């Protein structure tokens, strides 16, 4: 789910760059709205990335043995 969030956020960010380019000659307040949206997508991406890094750092690389398992056998 975090990877999907990151991918969607990145897609929206790239889309907003195209919209910014298209509205540069417009002169309206649309550019301000696009810039705010872009900042939101960047924050969303970074938040998901930090959660993914935290999740990966807290997980053990080896699965735990079932309780009562005889490891010496």
PDB file of N, H, CA, C and O in Angstrom:
ATOM      1  N   UNK A   1       0.823  -1.179   0.000  1.00  0.00           N
ATOM      2  CA  UNK A   1       0.000   0.000   0.000  1.00  0.00           C
ATOM      3  C   UNK A   1       0.882   1.264   0.000  1.00  0.00           C
ATOM      4  O   UNK A   1       0.549   2.257  -0.646  1.00  0.00           O
ATOM      5  N   UNK A   2       1.985   1.215   0.715  1.00  0.00           N
ATOM      6  H   UNK A   2       2.255   0.408   1.239  1.00  0.00           H
ATOM      7  CA  UNK A   2       2.876   2.371   0.746  1.00  0.00           C
ATOM      8  C   UNK A   2       3.505   2.623  -0.621  1.00  0.00           C
ATOM      9  O   UNK A   2       3.642   3.770  -1.046  1.00  0.00           O
ATOM     10  N   UNK A   3       3.884   1.553  -1.301  1.00  0.00           N
ATOM     11  H   UNK A   3       3.773   0.621  -0.955  1.00  0.00           H
ATOM     12  CA  UNK A   3       4.467   1.695  -2.640  1.00  0.00           C
ATOM     13  C   UNK A   3       3.433   2.283  -3.598  1.00  0.00           C
ATOM     14  O   UNK A   3       3.761   3.131  -4.429  1.00  0.00           O
ATOM     15  N   UNK A   4       2.198   1.835  -3.482  1.00  0.00           N
ATOM     16  H   UNK A   4       1.931   1.146  -2.807  1.00  0.00           H
ATOM     17  CA  UNK A   4       1.133   2.364  -4.334  1.00  0.00           C
ATOM     18  C   UNK A   4       0.914   3.856  -4.046  1.00  0.00           C
ATOM     19  O   UNK A   4       0.748   4.650  -4.973  1.00  0.00           O
ATOM     20  N   UNK A   5       0.914   4.228  -2.785  1.00  0.00           N
ATOM     21  H   UNK A   5       1.049   3.584  -2.033  1.00  0.00           H
ATOM     22  CA  UNK A   5       0.764   5.631  -2.408  1.00  0.00           C
ATOM     23  C   UNK A   5       1.889   6.465  -2.993  1.00  0.00           C
ATOM     24  O   UNK A   5       1.657   7.563  -3.499  1.00  0.00           O
ATOM     25  N   UNK A   6       3.106   5.944  -2.925  1.00  0.00           N
ATOM     26  H   UNK A   6       3.293   5.052  -2.514  1.00  0.00           H
ATOM     27  CA  UNK A   6       4.249   6.655  -3.475  1.00  0.00           C
ATOM     28  C   UNK A   6       4.125   6.812  -4.989  1.00  0.00           C
ATOM     29  O   UNK A   6       4.414   7.880  -5.528  1.00  0.00           O
ATOM     30  N   UNK A   7       3.698   5.757  -5.671  1.00  0.00           N
ATOM     31  H   UNK A   7       3.463   4.890  -5.233  1.00  0.00           H
ATOM     32  CA  UNK A   7       3.571   5.812  -7.131  1.00  0.00           C
ATOM     33  C   UNK A   7       2.498   6.818  -7.556  1.00  0.00           C
ATOM     34  O   UNK A   7       2.707   7.597  -8.485  1.00  0.00           O
ATOM     35  N   UNK A   8       1.371   6.797  -6.884  1.00  0.00           N
ATOM     36  H   UNK A   8       1.201   6.164  -6.129  1.00  0.00           H
ATOM     37  CA  UNK A   8       0.289   7.723  -7.225  1.00  0.00           C
ATOM     38  C   UNK A   8       0.704   9.161  -6.929  1.00  0.00           C
ATOM     39  O   UNK A   8       0.440  10.065  -7.722  1.00  0.00           O
ATOM     40  N   UNK A   9       1.350   9.368  -5.792  1.00  0.00           N
ATOM     41  H   UNK A   9       1.564   8.635  -5.148  1.00  0.00           H
ATOM     42  CA  UNK A   9       1.802  10.716  -5.437  1.00  0.00           C
ATOM     43  C   UNK A   9       2.789  11.245  -6.463  1.00  0.00           C
ATOM     44  O   UNK A   9       2.727  12.409  -6.857  1.00  0.00           O
ATOM     45  N   UNK A  10       3.691  10.389  -6.886  1.00  0.00           N
ATOM     46  H   UNK A  10       3.741   9.443  -6.566  1.00  0.00           H
ATOM     47  CA  UNK A  10       4.688  10.801  -7.883  1.00  0.00           C
ATOM     48  C   UNK A  10       4.012  11.112  -9.218  1.00  0.00           C
ATOM     49  O   UNK A  10       4.395  12.063  -9.900  1.00  0.00           O
ATOM     50  N   UNK A  11       3.003  10.310  -9.595  1.00  0.00           N
ATOM     51  H   UNK A  11       2.692   9.538  -9.041  1.00  0.00           H
ATOM     52  CA  UNK A  11       2.294  10.555 -10.847  1.00  0.00           C
ATOM     53  C   UNK A  11       1.584  11.907 -10.794  1.00  0.00           C
ATOM     54  O   UNK A  11       1.646  12.682 -11.748  1.00  0.00           O
ATOM     55  N   UNK A  12       0.909  12.188  -9.677  1.00  0.00           N
ATOM     56  H   UNK A  12       0.859  11.559  -8.902  1.00  0.00           H
ATOM     57  CA  UNK A  12       0.219  13.467  -9.537  1.00  0.00           C
ATOM     58  C   UNK A  12       1.206  14.632  -9.541  1.00  0.00           C
ATOM     59  O   UNK A  12       0.913  15.693 -10.092  1.00  0.00           O
ATOM     60  N   UNK A  13       2.370  14.436  -8.930  1.00  0.00           N
ATOM     61  H   UNK A  13       2.607  13.573  -8.483  1.00  0.00           H
ATOM     62  CA  UNK A  13       3.377  15.489  -8.918  1.00  0.00           C
ATOM     63  C   UNK A  13       3.844  15.787 -10.340  1.00  0.00           C
ATOM     64  O   UNK A  13       3.959  16.949 -10.728  1.00  0.00           O
ATOM     65  N   UNK A  14       4.108  14.754 -11.101  1.00  0.00           N
ATOM     66  H   UNK A  14       4.015  13.810 -10.786  1.00  0.00           H
ATOM     67  CA  UNK A  14       4.543  14.949 -12.483  1.00  0.00           C
ATOM     68  C   UNK A  14       3.435  15.587 -13.322  1.00  0.00           C
ATOM     69  O   UNK A  14       3.705  16.405 -14.200  1.00  0.00           O
ATOM     70  N   UNK A  15       2.217  15.214 -13.049  1.00  0.00           N
ATOM     71  H   UNK A  15       1.998  14.549 -12.335  1.00  0.00           H
ATOM     72  CA  UNK A  15       1.075  15.798 -13.760  1.00  0.00           C
ATOM     73  C   UNK A  15       0.958  17.286 -13.433  1.00  0.00           C
ATOM     74  O   UNK A  15       0.662  18.097 -14.311  1.00  0.00           O
ATOM     75  N   UNK A  16       1.188  17.639 -12.181  1.00  0.00           N
ATOM     76  H   UNK A  16       1.428  16.980 -11.468  1.00  0.00           H
ATOM     77  CA  UNK A  16       1.095  19.050 -11.794  1.00  0.00           C
ATOM     78  C   UNK A  16       2.178  19.874 -12.475  1.00  0.00           C
ATOM     79  O   UNK A  16       1.961  21.052 -12.756  1.00  0.00           O
ATOM     80  N   UNK A  17       3.352  19.278 -12.750  1.00  0.00           N
ATOM     81  H   UNK A  17       3.529  18.321 -12.521  1.00  0.00           H
ATOM     82  CA  UNK A  17       4.395  20.000 -13.471  1.00  0.00           C
ATOM     83  C   UNK A  17       3.903  20.374 -14.872  1.00  0.00           C
ATOM     84  O   UNK A  17       4.150  21.479 -15.354  1.00  0.00           O
ATOM     85  N   UNK A  18       3.207  19.441 -15.511  1.00  0.00           N
ATOM     86  H   UNK A  18       3.006  18.543 -15.119  1.00  0.00           H
ATOM     87  CA  UNK A  18       2.657  19.728 -16.832  1.00  0.00           C
ATOM     88  C   UNK A  18       1.601  20.815 -16.782  1.00  0.00           C
ATOM     89  O   UNK A  18       1.536  21.669 -17.666  1.00  0.00           O
ATOM     90  N   UNK A  19       0.778  20.783 -15.750  1.00  0.00           N
ATOM     91  H   UNK A  19       0.831  20.090 -15.031  1.00  0.00           H
ATOM     92  CA  UNK A  19      -0.244  21.814 -15.596  1.00  0.00           C
ATOM     93  C   UNK A  19       0.386  23.177 -15.322  1.00  0.00           C
ATOM     94  O   UNK A  19      -0.092  24.196 -15.822  1.00  0.00           O
ATOM     95  N   UNK A  20       1.452  23.198 -14.531  1.00  0.00           N
ATOM     96  H   UNK A  20       1.841  22.371 -14.125  1.00  0.00           H
ATOM     97  CA  UNK A  20       2.157  24.453 -14.264  1.00  0.00           C
ATOM     98  C   UNK A  20       2.671  25.064 -15.561  1.00  0.00           C
ATOM     99  O   UNK A  20       2.520  26.261 -15.802  1.00  0.00           O
ATOM    100  N   UNK A  21       3.271  24.234 -16.380  1.00  0.00           N
ATOM    101  H   UNK A  21       3.394  23.261 -16.184  1.00  0.00           H
ATOM    102  CA  UNK A  21       3.811  24.708 -17.651  1.00  0.00           C
ATOM    103  C   UNK A  21       2.709  25.278 -18.532  1.00  0.00           C
ATOM    104  O   UNK A  21       2.895  26.301 -19.192  1.00  0.00           O
ATOM    105  N   UNK A  22       1.563  24.610 -18.538  1.00  0.00           N
ATOM    106  H   UNK A  22       1.412  23.779 -18.003  1.00  0.00           H
ATOM    107  CA  UNK A  22       0.454  25.048 -19.373  1.00  0.00           C
ATOM    108  C   UNK A  22      -0.171  26.344 -18.875  1.00  0.00           C
ATOM    109  O   UNK A  22      -0.726  27.102 -19.671  1.00  0.00           O
ATOM    110  N   UNK A  23      -0.095  26.616 -17.570  1.00  0.00           N
ATOM    111  H   UNK A  23       0.355  26.000 -16.923  1.00  0.00           H
ATOM    112  CA  UNK A  23      -0.758  27.801 -17.024  1.00  0.00           C
ATOM    113  C   UNK A  23       0.188  28.967 -16.759  1.00  0.00           C
ATOM    114  O   UNK A  23      -0.247  30.000 -16.249  1.00  0.00           O
ATOM    115  N   UNK A  24       1.467  28.830 -17.090  1.00  0.00           N
ATOM    116  H   UNK A  24       1.821  27.991 -17.504  1.00  0.00           H
ATOM    117  CA  UNK A  24       2.412  29.927 -16.844  1.00  0.00           C
ATOM    118  C   UNK A  24       1.992  31.211 -17.550  1.00  0.00           C
ATOM    119  O   UNK A  24       2.162  32.299 -17.001  1.00  0.00           O
ATOM    120  N   UNK A  25       1.454  31.100 -18.740  1.00  0.00           N
ATOM    121  H   UNK A  25       1.315  30.216 -19.186  1.00  0.00           H
ATOM    122  CA  UNK A  25       1.050  32.283 -19.502  1.00  0.00           C
ATOM    123  C   UNK A  25      -0.354  32.741 -19.139  1.00  0.00           C
ATOM    124  O   UNK A  25      -0.834  33.749 -19.657  1.00  0.00           O
ATOM    125  N   UNK A  26      -0.999  32.021 -18.271  1.00  0.00           N
ATOM    126  H   UNK A  26      -0.609  31.202 -17.850  1.00  0.00           H
ATOM    127  CA  UNK A  26      -2.393  32.316 -17.939  1.00  0.00           C
ATOM    128  C   UNK A  26      -2.515  33.575 -17.077  1.00  0.00           C
ATOM    129  O   UNK A  26      -3.365  34.424 -17.344  1.00  0.00           O
ATOM    130  N   UNK A  27      -1.686  33.703 -16.061  1.00  0.00           N
ATOM    131  H   UNK A  27      -0.995  33.013 -15.844  1.00  0.00           H
ATOM    132  CA  UNK A  27      -1.725  34.876 -15.198  1.00  0.00           C
ATOM    133  C   UNK A  27      -2.794  34.823 -14.122  1.00  0.00           C
ATOM    134  O   UNK A  27      -2.969  35.795 -13.388  1.00  0.00           O
ATOM    135  N   UNK A  28      -3.505  33.729 -14.010  1.00  0.00           N
ATOM    136  H   UNK A  28      -3.363  32.939 -14.606  1.00  0.00           H
ATOM    137  CA  UNK A  28      -4.556  33.625 -12.995  1.00  0.00           C
ATOM    138  C   UNK A  28      -3.983  33.017 -11.715  1.00  0.00           C
ATOM    139  O   UNK A  28      -2.785  32.752 -11.624  1.00  0.00           O
ATOM    140  N   UNK A  29      -4.848  32.802 -10.735  1.00  0.00           N
ATOM    141  H   UNK A  29      -5.822  33.018 -10.809  1.00  0.00           H
ATOM    142  CA  UNK A  29      -4.408  32.207  -9.462  1.00  0.00           C
ATOM    143  C   UNK A  29      -4.344  30.683  -9.553  1.00  0.00           C
ATOM    144  O   UNK A  29      -4.111  30.009  -8.550  1.00  0.00           O
ATOM    145  N   UNK A  30      -4.549  30.147 -10.742  1.00  0.00           N
ATOM    146  H   UNK A  30      -4.739  30.694 -11.557  1.00  0.00           H
ATOM    147  CA  UNK A  30      -4.499  28.699 -10.933  1.00  0.00           C
ATOM    148  C   UNK A  30      -3.124  28.152 -10.581  1.00  0.00           C
ATOM    149  O   UNK A  30      -3.007  27.061 -10.022  1.00  0.00           O
ATOM    150  N   UNK A  31      -2.098  28.902 -10.905  1.00  0.00           N
ATOM    151  H   UNK A  31      -2.193  29.788 -11.359  1.00  0.00           H
ATOM    152  CA  UNK A  31      -0.738  28.456 -10.615  1.00  0.00           C
ATOM    153  C   UNK A  31      -0.521  28.267  -9.115  1.00  0.00           C
ATOM    154  O   UNK A  31       0.167  27.334  -8.701  1.00  0.00           O
ATOM    155  N   UNK A  32      -1.100  29.144  -8.301  1.00  0.00           N
ATOM    156  H   UNK A  32      -1.658  29.903  -8.637  1.00  0.00           H
ATOM    157  CA  UNK A  32      -0.990  29.002  -6.843  1.00  0.00           C
ATOM    158  C   UNK A  32      -1.645  27.713  -6.365  1.00  0.00           C
ATOM    159  O   UNK A  32      -1.102  27.023  -5.502  1.00  0.00           O
ATOM    160  N   UNK A  33      -2.794  27.388  -6.912  1.00  0.00           N
ATOM    161  H   UNK A  33      -3.236  27.948  -7.613  1.00  0.00           H
ATOM    162  CA  UNK A  33      -3.497  26.164  -6.530  1.00  0.00           C
ATOM    163  C   UNK A  33      -2.705  24.930  -6.931  1.00  0.00           C
ATOM    164  O   UNK A  33      -2.619  23.967  -6.170  1.00  0.00           O
ATOM    165  N   UNK A  34      -2.132  24.959  -8.114  1.00  0.00           N
ATOM    166  H   UNK A  34      -2.202  25.742  -8.733  1.00  0.00           H
ATOM    167  CA  UNK A  34      -1.339  23.828  -8.588  1.00  0.00           C
ATOM    168  C   UNK A  34      -0.108  23.646  -7.707  1.00  0.00           C
ATOM    169  O   UNK A  34       0.254  22.520  -7.368  1.00  0.00           O
ATOM    170  N   UNK A  35       0.530  24.744  -7.340  1.00  0.00           N
ATOM    171  H   UNK A  35       0.236  25.659  -7.615  1.00  0.00           H
ATOM    172  CA  UNK A  35       1.720  24.678  -6.496  1.00  0.00           C
ATOM    173  C   UNK A  35       1.386  24.095  -5.129  1.00  0.00           C
ATOM    174  O   UNK A  35       2.148  23.289  -4.596  1.00  0.00           O
ATOM    175  N   UNK A  36       0.260  24.494  -4.562  1.00  0.00           N
ATOM    176  H   UNK A  36      -0.359  25.149  -4.995  1.00  0.00           H
ATOM    177  CA  UNK A  36      -0.156  23.921  -3.272  1.00  0.00           C
ATOM    178  C   UNK A  36      -0.435  22.432  -3.390  1.00  0.00           C
ATOM    179  O   UNK A  36      -0.063  21.653  -2.512  1.00  0.00           O
ATOM    180  N   UNK A  37      -1.088  22.040  -4.471  1.00  0.00           N
ATOM    181  H   UNK A  37      -1.390  22.673  -5.184  1.00  0.00           H
ATOM    182  CA  UNK A  37      -1.374  20.620  -4.687  1.00  0.00           C
ATOM    183  C   UNK A  37      -0.080  19.831  -4.835  1.00  0.00           C
ATOM    184  O   UNK A  37       0.061  18.738  -4.286  1.00  0.00           O
ATOM    185  N   UNK A  38       0.855  20.393  -5.577  1.00  0.00           N
ATOM    186  H   UNK A  38       0.741  21.281  -6.023  1.00  0.00           H
ATOM    187  CA  UNK A  38       2.140  19.723  -5.770  1.00  0.00           C
ATOM    188  C   UNK A  38       2.848  19.515  -4.429  1.00  0.00           C
ATOM    189  O   UNK A  38       3.409  18.448  -4.181  1.00  0.00           O
ATOM    190  N   UNK A  39       2.822  20.521  -3.575  1.00  0.00           N
ATOM    191  H   UNK A  39       2.365  21.388  -3.776  1.00  0.00           H
ATOM    192  CA  UNK A  39       3.452  20.405  -2.260  1.00  0.00           C
ATOM    193  C   UNK A  39       2.788  19.299  -1.440  1.00  0.00           C
ATOM    194  O   UNK A  39       3.460  18.574  -0.706  1.00  0.00           O
ATOM    195  N   UNK A  40       1.487  19.177  -1.566  1.00  0.00           N
ATOM    196  H   UNK A  40       0.941  19.766  -2.162  1.00  0.00           H
ATOM    197  CA  UNK A  40       0.766  18.116  -0.845  1.00  0.00           C
ATOM    198  C   UNK A  40       1.206  16.745  -1.339  1.00  0.00           C
ATOM    199  O   UNK A  40       1.394  15.833  -0.533  1.00  0.00           O
ATOM    200  N   UNK A  41       1.372  16.582  -2.643  1.00  0.00           N
ATOM    201  H   UNK A  41       1.219  17.322  -3.298  1.00  0.00           H
ATOM    202  CA  UNK A  41       1.793  15.295  -3.188  1.00  0.00           C
ATOM    203  C   UNK A  41       3.222  14.959  -2.782  1.00  0.00           C
ATOM    204  O   UNK A  41       3.536  13.797  -2.525  1.00  0.00           O
ATOM    205  N   UNK A  42       4.087  15.961  -2.722  1.00  0.00           N
ATOM    206  H   UNK A  42       3.832  16.905  -2.931  1.00  0.00           H
ATOM    207  CA  UNK A  42       5.464  15.737  -2.277  1.00  0.00           C
ATOM    208  C   UNK A  42       5.469  15.273  -0.822  1.00  0.00           C
ATOM    209  O   UNK A  42       6.184  14.334  -0.472  1.00  0.00           O
ATOM    210  N   UNK A  43       4.669  15.929   0.030  1.00  0.00           N
ATOM    211  H   UNK A  43       4.087  16.691  -0.255  1.00  0.00           H
ATOM    212  CA  UNK A  43       4.593  15.521   1.441  1.00  0.00           C
ATOM    213  C   UNK A  43       4.039  14.112   1.570  1.00  0.00           C
ATOM    214  O   UNK A  43       4.525  13.322   2.380  1.00  0.00           O
ATOM    215  N   UNK A  44       3.022  13.794   0.772  1.00  0.00           N
ATOM    216  H   UNK A  44       2.628  14.436   0.114  1.00  0.00           H
ATOM    217  CA  UNK A  44       2.425  12.464   0.818  1.00  0.00           C
ATOM    218  C   UNK A  44       3.450  11.405   0.411  1.00  0.00           C
ATOM    219  O   UNK A  44       3.539  10.353   1.044  1.00  0.00           O
ATOM    220  N   UNK A  45       4.211  11.674  -0.626  1.00  0.00           N
ATOM    221  H   UNK A  45       4.139  12.529  -1.140  1.00  0.00           H
ATOM    222  CA  UNK A  45       5.248  10.746  -1.075  1.00  0.00           C
ATOM    223  C   UNK A  45       6.293  10.542   0.016  1.00  0.00           C
ATOM    224  O   UNK A  45       6.647   9.410   0.346  1.00  0.00           O
ATOM    225  N   UNK A  46       6.787  11.657   0.574  1.00  0.00           N
ATOM    226  H   UNK A  46       6.499  12.576   0.305  1.00  0.00           H
ATOM    227  CA  UNK A  46       7.828  11.570   1.602  1.00  0.00           C
ATOM    228  C   UNK A  46       7.332  10.861   2.855  1.00  0.00           C
ATOM    229  O   UNK A  46       8.081  10.103   3.472  1.00  0.00           O
ATOM    230  N   UNK A  47       6.088  11.094   3.236  1.00  0.00           N
ATOM    231  H   UNK A  47       5.479  11.709   2.734  1.00  0.00           H
ATOM    232  CA  UNK A  47       5.524  10.424   4.404  1.00  0.00           C
ATOM    233  C   UNK A  47       5.452   8.915   4.178  1.00  0.00           C
ATOM    234  O   UNK A  47       5.803   8.139   5.067  1.00  0.00           O
ATOM    235  N   UNK A  48       5.002   8.498   3.002  1.00  0.00           N
ATOM    236  H   UNK A  48       4.717   9.128   2.280  1.00  0.00           H
ATOM    237  CA  UNK A  48       4.930   7.068   2.687  1.00  0.00           C
ATOM    238  C   UNK A  48       6.322   6.454   2.628  1.00  0.00           C
ATOM    239  O   UNK A  48       6.519   5.325   3.079  1.00  0.00           O
ATOM    240  N   UNK A  49       7.295   7.186   2.076  1.00  0.00           N
ATOM    241  H   UNK A  49       7.136   8.103   1.710  1.00  0.00           H
ATOM    242  CA  UNK A  49       8.668   6.684   2.016  1.00  0.00           C
ATOM    243  C   UNK A  49       9.235   6.497   3.417  1.00  0.00           C
ATOM    244  O   UNK A  49       9.860   5.473   3.695  1.00  0.00           O
ATOM    245  N   UNK A  50       9.030   7.460   4.296  1.00  0.00           N
ATOM    246  H   UNK A  50       8.523   8.292   4.070  1.00  0.00           H
ATOM    247  CA  UNK A  50       9.533   7.336   5.666  1.00  0.00           C
ATOM    248  C   UNK A  50       8.884   6.169   6.401  1.00  0.00           C
ATOM    249  O   UNK A  50       9.553   5.469   7.161  1.00  0.00           O
ATOM    250  N   UNK A  51       7.600   5.954   6.184  1.00  0.00           N
ATOM    251  H   UNK A  51       7.056   6.523   5.567  1.00  0.00           H
ATOM    252  CA  UNK A  51       6.918   4.812   6.802  1.00  0.00           C
ATOM    253  C   UNK A  51       7.473   3.499   6.270  1.00  0.00           C
ATOM    254  O   UNK A  51       7.644   2.546   7.029  1.00  0.00           O
ATOM    255  N   UNK A  52       7.756   3.441   4.979  1.00  0.00           N
ATOM    256  H   UNK A  52       7.617   4.216   4.362  1.00  0.00           H
ATOM    257  CA  UNK A  52       8.320   2.237   4.384  1.00  0.00           C
ATOM    258  C   UNK A  52       9.712   1.954   4.944  1.00  0.00           C
ATOM    259  O   UNK A  52      10.035   0.810   5.265  1.00  0.00           O
ATOM    260  N   UNK A  53      10.526   2.986   5.059  1.00  0.00           N
ATOM    261  H   UNK A  53      10.264   3.915   4.798  1.00  0.00           H
ATOM    262  CA  UNK A  53      11.864   2.815   5.628  1.00  0.00           C
ATOM    263  C   UNK A  53      11.772   2.332   7.066  1.00  0.00           C
ATOM    264  O   UNK A  53      12.504   1.427   7.464  1.00  0.00           O
ATOM    265  N   UNK A  54      10.882   2.927   7.846  1.00  0.00           N
ATOM    266  H   UNK A  54      10.287   3.663   7.522  1.00  0.00           H
ATOM    267  CA  UNK A  54      10.697   2.510   9.233  1.00  0.00           C
ATOM    268  C   UNK A  54      10.215   1.069   9.313  1.00  0.00           C
ATOM    269  O   UNK A  54      10.702   0.296  10.138  1.00  0.00           O
ATOM    270  N   UNK A  55       9.273   0.707   8.474  1.00  0.00           N
ATOM    271  H   UNK A  55       8.877   1.335   7.804  1.00  0.00           H
ATOM    272  CA  UNK A  55       8.738  -0.654   8.464  1.00  0.00           C
ATOM    273  C   UNK A  55       9.834  -1.659   8.116  1.00  0.00           C
ATOM    274  O   UNK A  55       9.938  -2.710   8.748  1.00  0.00           O
ATOM    275  N   UNK A  56      10.641  -1.342   7.124  1.00  0.00           N
ATOM    276  H   UNK A  56      10.557  -0.488   6.610  1.00  0.00           H
ATOM    277  CA  UNK A  56      11.716  -2.258   6.725  1.00  0.00           C
ATOM    278  C   UNK A  56      12.798  -2.374   7.789  1.00  0.00           C
ATOM    279  O   UNK A  56      13.408  -3.433   7.938  1.00  0.00           O
ATOM    280  N   UNK A  57      13.043  -1.302   8.529  1.00  0.00           N
ATOM    281  H   UNK A  57      12.548  -0.442   8.408  1.00  0.00           H
ATOM    282  CA  UNK A  57      14.094  -1.344   9.539  1.00  0.00           C
ATOM    283  C   UNK A  57      13.651  -2.100  10.787  1.00  0.00           C
ATOM    284  O   UNK A  57      14.495  -2.594  11.534  1.00  0.00           O
ATOM    285  N   UNK A  58      12.350  -2.199  11.028  1.00  0.00           N
ATOM    286  H   UNK A  58      11.664  -1.797  10.421  1.00  0.00           H
ATOM    287  CA  UNK A  58      11.861  -2.896  12.218  1.00  0.00           C
ATOM    288  C   UNK A  58      11.582  -4.365  11.954  1.00  0.00           C
ATOM    289  O   UNK A  58      11.368  -5.122  12.901  1.00  0.00           O
ATOM    290  N   UNK A  59      11.577  -4.786  10.713  1.00  0.00           N
ATOM    291  H   UNK A  59      11.750  -4.171   9.944  1.00  0.00           H
ATOM    292  CA  UNK A  59      11.318  -6.185  10.392  1.00  0.00           C
ATOM    293  C   UNK A  59      12.620  -6.977  10.408  1.00  0.00           C
ATOM    294  O   UNK A  59      13.659  -6.524   9.927  1.00  0.00           O
ATOM    295  N   UNK A  60      12.525  -8.168  10.974  1.00  0.00           N
ATOM    296  H   UNK A  60      11.681  -8.535  11.365  1.00  0.00           H
ATOM    297  CA  UNK A  60      13.680  -9.059  11.007  1.00  0.00           C
ATOM    298  C   UNK A  60      13.868  -9.683   9.630  1.00  0.00           C
ATOM    299  O   UNK A  60      12.886 -10.048   8.983  1.00  0.00           O
ATOM    300  N   UNK A  61      15.103  -9.813   9.170  1.00  0.00           N
ATOM    301  H   UNK A  61      15.901  -9.517   9.695  1.00  0.00           H
ATOM    302  CA  UNK A  61      15.312 -10.421   7.853  1.00  0.00           C
ATOM    303  C   UNK A  61      15.035 -11.924   7.854  1.00  0.00           C
ATOM    304  O   UNK A  61      14.869 -12.525   6.793  1.00  0.00           O
ATOM    305  N   UNK A  62      14.984 -12.532   9.040  1.00  0.00           N
ATOM    306  H   UNK A  62      15.118 -12.044   9.903  1.00  0.00           H
ATOM    307  CA  UNK A  62      14.745 -13.965   9.140  1.00  0.00           C
ATOM    308  C   UNK A  62      13.427 -14.207   9.863  1.00  0.00           C
ATOM    309  O   UNK A  62      13.164 -13.571  10.883  1.00  0.00           O
ATOM    310  N   UNK A  63      12.601 -15.103   9.362  1.00  0.00           N
ATOM    311  H   UNK A  63      12.815 -15.620   8.533  1.00  0.00           H
ATOM    312  CA  UNK A  63      11.338 -15.385  10.052  1.00  0.00           C
ATOM    313  C   UNK A  63      11.598 -16.054  11.397  1.00  0.00           C
ATOM    314  O   UNK A  63      12.571 -16.790  11.557  1.00  0.00           O
ATOM    315  N   UNK A  64      10.729 -15.794  12.351  1.00  0.00           N
ATOM    316  H   UNK A  64       9.939 -15.195  12.221  1.00  0.00           H
ATOM    317  CA  UNK A  64      10.868 -16.386  13.665  1.00  0.00           C
ATOM    318  C   UNK A  64      10.457 -17.848  13.605  1.00  0.00           C
ATOM    319  O   UNK A  64       9.518 -18.216  12.899  1.00  0.00           O
ATOM    320  N   UNK A  65      11.169 -18.671  14.352  1.00  0.00           N
ATOM    321  H   UNK A  65      11.932 -18.373  14.926  1.00  0.00           H
ATOM    322  CA  UNK A  65      10.829 -20.100  14.426  1.00  0.00           C
ATOM    323  C   UNK A  65       9.551 -20.240  15.258  1.00  0.00           C
ATOM    324  O   UNK A  65       9.339 -19.484  16.206  1.00  0.00           O
ATOM    325  N   UNK A  66       8.702 -21.207  14.901  1.00  0.00           N
ATOM    326  H   UNK A  66       8.874 -21.821  14.131  1.00  0.00           H
ATOM    327  CA  UNK A  66       7.499 -21.432  15.698  1.00  0.00           C
ATOM    328  C   UNK A  66       7.869 -21.799  17.129  1.00  0.00           C
ATOM    329  O   UNK A  66       8.882 -22.457  17.366  1.00  0.00           O
ATOM    330  N   UNK A  67       7.052 -21.377  18.069  1.00  0.00           N
ATOM    331  H   UNK A  67       6.229 -20.843  17.877  1.00  0.00           H
ATOM    332  CA  UNK A  67       7.354 -21.665  19.472  1.00  0.00           C
ATOM    333  C   UNK A  67       7.333 -23.194  19.691  1.00  0.00           C
ATOM    334  O   UNK A  67       6.460 -23.903  19.189  1.00  0.00           O
ATOM    335  N   UNK A  68       8.288 -23.650  20.430  1.00  0.00           N
ATOM    336  H   UNK A  68       8.996 -23.075  20.838  1.00  0.00           H
ATOM    337  CA  UNK A  68       8.396 -25.094  20.709  1.00  0.00           C
ATOM    338  C   UNK A  68       9.121 -25.862  19.628  1.00  0.00           C
ATOM    339  O   UNK A  68       9.236 -27.084  19.724  1.00  0.00           O
ATOM    340  N   UNK A  69       9.612 -25.195  18.612  1.00  0.00           N
ATOM    341  H   UNK A  69       9.519 -24.202  18.535  1.00  0.00           H
ATOM    342  CA  UNK A  69      10.321 -25.896  17.537  1.00  0.00           C
ATOM    343  C   UNK A  69      11.701 -26.321  18.020  1.00  0.00           C
ATOM    344  O   UNK A  69      12.378 -25.574  18.726  1.00  0.00           O
ATOM    345  N   UNK A  70      12.102 -27.492  17.645  1.00  0.00           N
ATOM    346  H   UNK A  70      11.552 -28.099  17.071  1.00  0.00           H
ATOM    347  CA  UNK A  70      13.410 -28.013  18.020  1.00  0.00           C
ATOM    348  C   UNK A  70      14.402 -27.604  16.940  1.00  0.00           C
ATOM    349  O   UNK A  70      14.413 -28.174  15.849  1.00  0.00           O
ATOM    350  N   UNK A  71      15.228 -26.622  17.246  1.00  0.00           N
ATOM    351  H   UNK A  71      15.220 -26.159  18.132  1.00  0.00           H
ATOM    352  CA  UNK A  71      16.186 -26.105  16.263  1.00  0.00           C
ATOM    353  C   UNK A  71      17.423 -26.989  16.153  1.00  0.00           C
ATOM    354  O   UNK A  71      18.160 -26.892  15.172  1.00  0.00           O
ATOM    355  N   UNK A  72      17.665 -27.849  17.141  1.00  0.00           N
ATOM    356  H   UNK A  72      17.066 -27.928  17.939  1.00  0.00           H
ATOM    357  CA  UNK A  72      18.859 -28.681  17.135  1.00  0.00           C
ATOM    358  C   UNK A  72      18.680 -29.914  16.256  1.00  0.00           C
ATOM    359  O   UNK A  72      19.666 -30.581  15.943  1.00  0.00           O
ATOM    360  N   UNK A  73      17.499 -30.228  15.862  1.00  0.00           N
ATOM    361  H   UNK A  73      16.698 -29.686  16.115  1.00  0.00           H
ATOM    362  CA  UNK A  73      17.249 -31.445  15.087  1.00  0.00           C
ATOM    363  C   UNK A  73      17.696 -31.351  13.667  1.00  0.00           C
ATOM    364  O   UNK A  73      17.543 -32.308  12.907  1.00  0.00           O
TER     365      UNK A  73
END
